[in-house]
Amino acid sequence: MKIQFFGYPKCSTCNKASKWLKDNNIEFEHNQIVDNPPTKELIKEILEKTNIEIKKLFNTSGTKYRELQLKDKLPNMTEEEQIEKLVSDGMLVKRPLVFDGKHLTLGFKEEEFEQIWIKS
């Protein structure tokens, strides 16, 4: 699977992550997270292959997250309902989300990108 990058053009963290990948000659498919959010199938694959908690996929510092009061609602939602919420609006997804079918990074930490995305 080609590296999938989900970012937002006005997000400085996304732009830093994208630049880092380009500067390190790492090919990836860039997806604008609002126009092309991760699919339900992709979210399920991420959960299955990385064992990450679903709540970590949410952009908890985002305006939309606060507007929808998801901090209080998520604990009472099923995993399926949480996935539906994530795929309904790309702004609810933590970004940048980078996934290659095995590895996942959320946000941008250069050390983490070096460990995960530079193949030796």
KOLROTI-380092 format. One record per residue (C-alpha): residue number from 1; residue in one letter; z, x, y. Coordinates in steps of 0.05 Angstrom, whole numbers, always signed. Layout:
BEGIN
<vogu NUM; "a"; <Z; X; Y>>;
...
END
This chain:
BEGIN
<vogu 1; "m"; <+0; +0; +0>>;
<vogu 2; "k"; <-18; +26; +68>>;
<vogu 3; "i"; <+39; +34; +117>>;
<vogu 4; "q"; <+49; -32; +155>>;
<vogu 5; "f"; <+76; -25; +226>>;
<vogu 6; "f"; <+101; -87; +262>>;
<vogu 7; "g"; <+114; -76; +335>>;
<vogu 8; "y"; <+112; -107; +404>>;
<vogu 9; "p"; <+69; -75; +459>>;
<vogu 10; "k"; <+123; -82; +513>>;
<vogu 11; "c"; <+177; -51; +468>>;
<vogu 12; "s"; <+190; +22; +487>>;
<vogu 13; "t"; <+222; +36; +419>>;
<vogu 14; "c"; <+160; +9; +384>>;
<vogu 15; "n"; <+116; +52; +428>>;
<vogu 16; "k"; <+157; +115; +413>>;
<vogu 17; "a"; <+154; +100; +338>>;
<vogu 18; "s"; <+79; +88; +340>>;
<vogu 19; "k"; <+68; +152; +380>>;
<vogu 20; "w"; <+111; +191; +331>>;
<vogu 21; "l"; <+70; +166; +271>>;
<vogu 22; "k"; <+5; +184; +307>>;
<vogu 23; "d"; <+30; +252; +329>>;
<vogu 24; "n"; <+48; +267; +256>>;
<vogu 25; "n"; <-20; +244; +231>>;
<vogu 26; "i"; <+9; +187; +191>>;
<vogu 27; "e"; <-41; +131; +181>>;
<vogu 28; "f"; <-14; +60; +190>>;
<vogu 29; "e"; <-38; -10; +202>>;
<vogu 30; "h"; <-12; -34; +269>>;
<vogu 31; "n"; <+8; -107; +272>>;
<vogu 32; "q"; <+27; -141; +337>>;
<vogu 33; "i"; <+91; -175; +315>>;
<vogu 34; "v"; <+82; -238; +358>>;
<vogu 35; "d"; <+9; -251; +339>>;
<vogu 36; "n"; <+15; -226; +268>>;
<vogu 37; "p"; <+88; -230; +244>>;
<vogu 38; "p"; <+107; -208; +173>>;
<vogu 39; "t"; <+89; -260; +122>>;
<vogu 40; "k"; <+138; -295; +76>>;
<vogu 41; "e"; <+109; -255; +18>>;
<vogu 42; "l"; <+120; -190; +55>>;
<vogu 43; "i"; <+192; -207; +74>>;
<vogu 44; "k"; <+207; -225; +1>>;
<vogu 45; "e"; <+175; -160; -22>>;
<vogu 46; "i"; <+217; -120; +28>>;
<vogu 47; "l"; <+280; -154; +4>>;
<vogu 48; "e"; <+263; -143; -69>>;
<vogu 49; "k"; <+241; -70; -64>>;
<vogu 50; "t"; <+291; -43; -14>>;
<vogu 51; "n"; <+354; -83; -29>>;
<vogu 52; "i"; <+366; -91; +46>>;
<vogu 53; "e"; <+409; -149; +69>>;
<vogu 54; "i"; <+365; -202; +100>>;
<vogu 55; "k"; <+409; -205; +163>>;
<vogu 56; "k"; <+387; -133; +179>>;
<vogu 57; "l"; <+316; -158; +188>>;
<vogu 58; "f"; <+337; -201; +248>>;
<vogu 59; "n"; <+331; -175; +319>>;
<vogu 60; "t"; <+403; -192; +336>>;
<vogu 61; "s"; <+397; -165; +407>>;
<vogu 62; "g"; <+337; -209; +423>>;
<vogu 63; "t"; <+337; -267; +471>>;
<vogu 64; "k"; <+308; -314; +419>>;
<vogu 65; "y"; <+363; -297; +369>>;
<vogu 66; "r"; <+416; -315; +420>>;
<vogu 67; "e"; <+379; -377; +445>>;
<vogu 68; "l"; <+376; -404; +374>>;
<vogu 69; "q"; <+450; -386; +363>>;
<vogu 70; "l"; <+431; -352; +297>>;
<vogu 71; "k"; <+495; -311; +295>>;
<vogu 72; "d"; <+532; -375; +278>>;
<vogu 73; "k"; <+477; -409; +238>>;
<vogu 74; "l"; <+453; -353; +191>>;
<vogu 75; "p"; <+515; -351; +147>>;
<vogu 76; "n"; <+504; -425; +130>>;
<vogu 77; "m"; <+430; -418; +116>>;
<vogu 78; "t"; <+399; -403; +48>>;
<vogu 79; "e"; <+358; -340; +40>>;
<vogu 80; "e"; <+295; -383; +38>>;
<vogu 81; "e"; <+314; -416; +104>>;
<vogu 82; "q"; <+328; -348; +135>>;
<vogu 83; "i"; <+260; -323; +112>>;
<vogu 84; "e"; <+227; -385; +142>>;
<vogu 85; "k"; <+262; -371; +207>>;
<vogu 86; "l"; <+239; -298; +207>>;
<vogu 87; "v"; <+166; -314; +195>>;
<vogu 88; "s"; <+166; -371; +246>>;
<vogu 89; "d"; <+173; -324; +305>>;
<vogu 90; "g"; <+159; -249; +306>>;
<vogu 91; "m"; <+209; -239; +362>>;
<vogu 92; "l"; <+264; -255; +313>>;
<vogu 93; "v"; <+246; -194; +270>>;
<vogu 94; "k"; <+278; -126; +284>>;
<vogu 95; "r"; <+225; -79; +309>>;
<vogu 96; "p"; <+190; -36; +296>>;
<vogu 97; "l"; <+189; -55; +223>>;
<vogu 98; "v"; <+152; -2; +182>>;
<vogu 99; "f"; <+141; -13; +107>>;
<vogu 100; "d"; <+96; +19; +55>>;
<vogu 101; "g"; <+114; -21; -7>>;
<vogu 102; "k"; <+172; +25; -24>>;
<vogu 103; "h"; <+204; +50; +40>>;
<vogu 104; "l"; <+228; +12; +101>>;
<vogu 105; "t"; <+250; +32; +170>>;
<vogu 106; "l"; <+276; -15; +223>>;
<vogu 107; "g"; <+279; +10; +295>>;
<vogu 108; "f"; <+263; +83; +310>>;
<vogu 109; "k"; <+306; +143; +295>>;
<vogu 110; "e"; <+265; +206; +292>>;
<vogu 111; "e"; <+308; +238; +237>>;
<vogu 112; "e"; <+299; +177; +194>>;
<vogu 113; "f"; <+224; +176; +206>>;
<vogu 114; "e"; <+220; +250; +187>>;
<vogu 115; "q"; <+258; +237; +122>>;
<vogu 116; "i"; <+218; +175; +102>>;
<vogu 117; "w"; <+148; +181; +130>>;
<vogu 118; "i"; <+132; +255; +125>>;
<vogu 119; "k"; <+110; +265; +54>>;
<vogu 120; "s"; <+121; +336; +30>>;
END
